[in-house]
Amino acid sequence: MPTKRFHTDRAHPYIKSSCNAPKTVRTPDGFDIAVYESGCSSGQPILFIHGYCQSHLAWQSQVSSTILRQYRIVTYDLRGHGSSTKSCGKQLYTDPKCWAGEIHAILSALHIVHPIIVAWSLGSGIVCDYLTEFGCNSVKAINFVSARFNSHPATSQYSQSLRIAMLSPDLYTRITATRKFVRACYDTLPRPDRLETILCSNMVVPQHVRCAIRSRSKWNWDVIKKIQCPVLLSHGRRDKLANFRSALYATSIIPHSVLSLYPRAGHSPFAEYSMRFNRELANLCEYASALPSPPKR
């Protein structure tokens, strides 16, 4: 397997694109997942997985990118988020097989084999569930974004206090904490209208979903040591929610991985520095597409 050779040095502009209507994919455990497609239908598929309390709207700067328009862009709302089903039942949000089954259902419904996956924050843990259940050969490449692979005291206390308040049964407390959480996702805040949209998408996630997800005690991080496909780790040095040292640790144990640190970015480098993020993702896609497809499990 070739080692760390995909690079990050080409610049491309981007344009705005319109939203499209979602497709509905039913999971094995009965969730209806809202799935959105854009870009080139015959291109290499890239599946984007958003973070906690977010939605597919997090990826607007990727959906509208000209450098990524040659790829088949797939975004979706996680169970309990956005326009997807928000069923009650703690196990529906804590069982790793449920999260893995959700990704598998989307890929199967769209007839996608060996996607490139971009996973932000919570999404990184969900990818690990998928790899554990369906094997590390099921993907062509992975871009982990702002993942917290291990705990670090510089961010754990701050993020933990915010997340506890976000679970409050009191609506005002929940809104106030969510506002702080949304702002903590950035070092440079988006423009006000964009920030309001993000806050609204966060508040769509009901309390029972938030509590259920946060009650999960263990994620399958050990599987990252078994990954053999190219891996890009994107992380902001000013991340208040997941310290960048977590990415340093992951790079040391994931074979064929490259770390891209954003000196002035927070928890959302794909939004704060979208031009750089998009061209680095495109370089990863080009590199991975030139490799032989991994054998099916």
C-alpha positions in Angstrom: 0.0 0.0 0.0 1.4 3.4 -0.9 2.0 5.7 2.0 1.4 9.4 2.7 1.4 11.0 -0.7 -1.9 12.9 -1.2 -1.2 16.6 -1.0 -3.0 19.8 -0.3 -1.6 22.5 -2.6 -4.2 23.4 -5.4 -6.7 26.2 -5.3 -10.1 26.2 -6.9 -13.1 28.6 -6.7 -16.6 27.6 -5.6 -20.1 28.6 -6.5 -23.4 28.4 -4.7 -25.9 25.6 -5.7 -29.6 25.2 -5.0 -31.0 22.7 -2.5 -32.7 19.5 -3.7 -35.5 17.5 -2.3 -34.5 14.6 -0.1 -34.9 10.9 -0.8 -36.2 8.7 2.0 -34.2 5.6 3.0 -35.7 3.2 5.5 -33.3 1.6 8.0 -33.6 -2.0 9.3 -34.9 -0.7 12.6 -37.6 1.5 11.0 -36.1 5.0 10.7 -36.9 7.1 7.7 -33.6 8.9 6.8 -33.6 12.1 4.7 -30.9 11.7 2.1 -29.7 14.4 -0.4 -27.7 14.0 -3.6 -25.8 16.6 -5.7 -22.8 16.8 -8.0 -22.1 14.3 -10.7 -24.3 11.2 -10.5 -21.6 9.1 -12.2 -18.7 10.4 -10.1 -16.9 8.8 -7.2 -19.4 8.8 -4.3 -18.6 10.8 -1.2 -20.8 10.3 1.9 -20.8 13.2 4.3 -21.8 12.5 8.0 -22.5 15.5 10.2 -22.0 15.9 13.9 -24.1 16.0 17.1 -27.3 18.1 16.8 -26.5 19.2 13.3 -28.0 18.3 9.9 -27.1 17.9 6.2 -27.0 21.7 6.1 -23.6 21.6 7.7 -22.1 20.7 4.4 -23.4 23.6 2.3 -19.8 24.8 1.4 -19.1 21.3 0.1 -22.3 20.8 -1.8 -21.8 24.2 -3.6 -18.1 23.7 -4.3 -17.0 23.6 -8.0 -13.9 21.5 -7.2 -16.2 18.8 -5.7 -18.9 18.9 -8.4 -17.2 16.1 -10.3 -18.1 13.8 -7.4 -21.4 12.3 -6.3 -22.1 14.2 -3.1 -24.4 12.4 -0.6 -25.4 14.1 2.6 -28.1 13.1 5.0 -29.7 13.8 8.4 -28.7 11.3 11.1 -31.5 9.5 12.9 -33.1 11.9 15.4 -31.8 14.9 13.4 -33.0 17.3 10.7 -35.8 15.8 8.6 -35.2 12.2 9.6 -37.4 10.2 12.0 -37.0 11.0 15.7 -38.3 7.9 17.3 -38.1 7.3 21.1 -36.1 4.4 22.5 -32.7 4.8 24.1 -31.2 1.6 22.4 -32.1 3.0 19.0 -29.4 5.7 19.6 -26.9 3.7 21.6 -26.6 0.4 19.8 -23.6 0.5 17.4 -25.3 -1.9 15.0 -28.2 0.6 14.6 -25.8 3.4 13.4 -23.9 1.0 11.2 -27.1 -0.3 9.7 -28.2 3.3 8.9 -25.1 3.9 6.8 -25.4 0.5 5.1 -29.1 1.2 4.3 -28.2 4.5 2.6 -25.4 3.0 0.6 -27.5 0.0 -0.4 -30.4 2.2 -1.4 -28.2 4.4 -3.6 -26.3 1.4 -5.0 -23.0 2.8 -3.7 -20.0 0.5 -3.2 -16.7 1.6 -1.6 -17.5 5.3 -0.9 -15.2 7.9 0.4 -16.6 9.0 3.7 -16.2 12.5 5.3 -17.2 12.3 9.0 -17.4 15.2 11.4 -17.1 14.9 15.2 -19.9 12.5 16.3 -19.9 11.2 12.7 -16.4 9.9 13.2 -17.7 7.5 15.9 -20.5 6.4 13.7 -18.1 5.6 10.9 -16.2 3.4 13.4 -19.5 1.6 14.1 -19.9 1.0 10.4 -16.3 -0.3 10.0 -16.7 -2.6 12.9 -19.9 -4.1 11.5 -19.1 -4.2 7.8 -15.3 -4.3 7.7 -12.5 -1.8 6.9 -12.5 -2.8 3.3 -16.0 -1.4 2.8 -14.7 2.1 2.2 -12.2 3.6 -0.3 -10.9 6.5 1.9 -12.0 8.4 5.1 -11.7 12.1 6.1 -12.1 12.3 9.8 -12.9 15.9 10.8 -12.6 17.3 14.3 -12.8 13.8 15.8 -12.2 13.2 19.5 -10.5 9.8 19.5 -9.5 10.2 23.1 -10.2 12.5 26.0 -8.1 15.6 26.6 -8.5 17.7 29.7 -8.0 21.0 27.7 -11.5 20.5 26.1 -13.3 17.8 28.0 -14.5 20.0 31.0 -15.7 22.8 28.8 -17.5 20.7 26.3 -18.9 18.4 29.0 -20.6 21.3 30.8 -22.2 22.6 27.6 -23.5 19.1 26.6 -25.0 18.5 30.0 -26.9 21.8 29.9 -28.0 20.9 26.3 -29.9 17.9 27.8 -31.9 20.0 30.3 -35.7 19.4 30.4 -36.0 23.2 30.7 -36.4 24.7 27.3 -34.7 28.1 28.1 -31.7 26.3 29.6 -31.5 24.0 26.5 -31.7 26.9 24.1 -29.1 28.9 26.0 -26.6 26.0 26.1 -27.2 25.2 22.4 -26.5 28.8 21.4 -23.1 28.5 23.3 -22.5 25.1 21.7 -23.1 26.4 18.2 -20.7 29.3 18.8 -18.1 27.0 20.3 -18.1 25.1 17.0 -16.3 28.0 15.4 -13.3 30.2 16.0 -14.5 32.6 13.3 -18.3 32.8 13.4 -20.4 32.5 10.2 -22.5 35.5 9.2 -25.6 36.1 11.3 -28.2 34.6 9.0 -26.1 31.4 8.6 -25.6 31.2 12.4 -29.3 31.5 12.9 -29.9 28.6 10.5 -27.4 26.4 12.2 -29.0 27.2 15.6 -32.4 26.3 14.3 -31.2 23.0 12.9 -29.6 22.2 16.3 -32.9 22.9 18.1 -34.8 20.5 15.8 -33.1 17.7 17.6 -35.4 16.8 20.6 -34.3 16.3 24.1 -34.9 12.6 24.2 -32.6 12.1 21.2 -29.9 14.3 22.7 -30.1 12.4 26.0 -30.0 9.0 24.3 -27.0 9.8 22.2 -25.1 11.3 25.2 -25.9 8.2 27.3 -23.7 6.1 25.1 -20.6 5.3 27.2 -18.2 3.7 24.6 -17.3 4.1 21.0 -15.4 1.6 18.9 -12.2 3.6 18.5 -10.0 0.6 18.4 -11.1 -0.2 14.9 -9.1 2.7 13.5 -5.9 0.7 14.0 -7.2 -1.7 11.4 -7.9 0.8 8.6 -5.8 0.2 5.5 -7.4 2.8 3.2 -6.0 6.4 2.9 -7.1 8.6 5.8 -7.1 12.3 6.1 -7.5 13.9 9.5 -8.7 17.5 9.4 -8.5 19.5 12.7 -8.5 23.0 13.9 -5.9 24.0 16.4 -8.4 26.3 18.1 -11.0 23.6 18.5 -12.8 24.1 21.8 -14.8 20.8 21.7 -12.2 18.3 20.5 -8.5 19.1 21.2 -6.3 18.8 18.1 -3.9 16.5 20.1 -6.6 13.8 19.6 -5.8 14.0 15.8 -2.1 13.8 16.5 -2.7 10.6 18.5 -4.9 9.1 15.7 -2.3 9.9 13.1 0.3 7.9 15.1 -1.8 4.7 15.1 -3.7 4.9 11.8 -1.7 3.5 8.9 -1.6 5.6 5.7 -2.9 8.7 7.4 -2.1 12.3 6.9 -2.9 15.1 9.4 -4.0 18.5 8.2 -4.0 21.1 11.0 -5.8 24.5 10.6 -4.0 27.0 12.7 -7.0 29.5 13.0 -9.9 27.1 12.8 -12.2 25.8 15.5 -14.4 22.7 15.4 -15.7 23.3 11.9 -12.7 23.7 9.5 -14.8 22.6 6.5 -16.9 25.7 7.0 -14.4 28.2 8.3 -11.8 27.4 5.7 -13.9 25.7 3.0 -11.7 26.5 0.1 -8.7 24.7 1.6 -10.8 21.9 3.0 -12.5 21.2 -0.4 -9.2 21.0 -2.3 -7.7 18.8 0.3 -10.7 16.5 0.1 -10.5 16.5 -3.7 -6.8 15.5 -3.5 -7.7 12.7 -1.1 -10.4 11.5 -3.6 -8.0 11.6 -6.5 -5.4 9.7 -4.6 -7.8 7.1 -3.4 -9.5 6.7 -6.8 -6.1 5.8 -8.4 -5.7 2.9 -6.0 -7.2 -0.6 -6.7 -10.6 -1.0 -5.1 -10.5 -3.0 -1.8 -11.9 -6.5 -2.0 -15.5 -7.0 -0.9 -16.0 -8.5 2.5 
